[in-house]
């Protein structure tokens, strides 16, 4: 997959603001150098196999820039899982402590605040422009490799398209490709054209020289509008699977679509999505709002031919969109609400949230997430157990249980006499405990507490496995606290996932 070839272009951050924001800081006198700042961050991630532990600390450097309201815009990957963030301006030795006030991991953008108002003396806010035209020149500002001096590189815009953002690893948004050098430390730096920001540098292509990507101002404006109410809601989605079937005249005739109509065929909708009750399999979507959909699922928007999803991404969660579609030859219209519409098995990486877990009798249970699967290493897609690989790739189609909230995995076993010979069940997906169907992590804790009187064993079953894991109930009760103490596990469960 293409996103596996992309690398984050260093831990630099740059920022942009609305055209209407910035007059108060003297935009007319602005040179981009006066707004670009160096960001240094101490990070500490999480251990997704034994979630009560933290990963080792690391230090990264990136770039950012001043926006209206005395804030700094940057990439989320520069400050994700942060323990401490500090800023520096060019030609000034003093370091300023900063804090993350908003972060959007799905769009790789973050907003920082500095409490020391002297930091903003001699600075100005940059303005946002539109999407630059292909084959025009842009300048990228930042602190490559964490150097103390601002670097400026020029390049030409070569492509505008939808692509995967490396930081979340699964979310697709609009990107702009350029041959301006984007090196480690440039991430988050502003990309400028005619004195205004047209993007934020954020990732590069590993297999090619001088191919970098920037986040366009359409995505930046969405992020800035989203946080106006004091919280970040993220980008919504359609929650729909499409197929470009109308390229076949036979398929078009089979679905009774008029000969002059283009569109895409609906394969299905995400369970519990906001559009599940609106569209059905074999519906043919021909129009979204005022945009006609072609047979590739593309529309003309921003003066470009882009995916339908760009129309959805131009709206905030809770807003609506108008759909026109054919069902068995009948032309229909409907209103759909933009929502998160995330799959049960989360495809995107998660940050800044301590992973939840339940530990009982030395058995550690965690949700199946991309973060957990990536603990197998860089080659995790082929190294993880087959059942997990199949589930990750097809969970949307495989899950028929409307009560399911997540899949639960036995992630680790803290060795003890009560769980001897349980190793073969490690990394397996839990189906039931004591006869109770496991729809989420909370069910695990409840199931162990609900053992029926007279049952000598806790009985755990796993998906795709015809063997039961029996745990001696009396021994588990007597050994449970001892195991927690022996392995320095602070609590038997953490179900709350807020930061």
Secondary structure, DSSP 8 states (H G I E B T S, - for coil): -GGGGEEE--S-------TTS-GGGTGGG--GGGTEEEEEEEEEEE-SSSTTSEEEEEEEEEEEEEETTTEEEE-HHHHTTEEEEEEEETT----EEEEEEEEETTTTEEEEE-S-GGGGTT-----B-----TT-EEEEEE-GGG-SS-EEEEEEEEEEEEEE-TTTSS-EEEEEEE-S---TT-TT-EEEETTEEEEEEEEEETTSTT-EEEEEHHHHHHHHHHGGGSS-----B--EEEE-GGGSHHHHHHTT--TT---EEEEEE-TT-TTTTT--TT-EEEEETTEE--TTSEEEETTEEEETHHHHHTS-TT-EEEEEEEETTEEEEEEEE-B----SS--S---SS---EEEETTEEEEE--HHHHGGG-TTHHHHS-HHHHHHHHHHHHH---TT----EEEEEE---GGGTT-GGGTT-BEEEETTEE--SHHHHHHHHHT--TT--EEEEEETT----EEEEHHHHHHHHHHHHHHTT-S-SEE-----
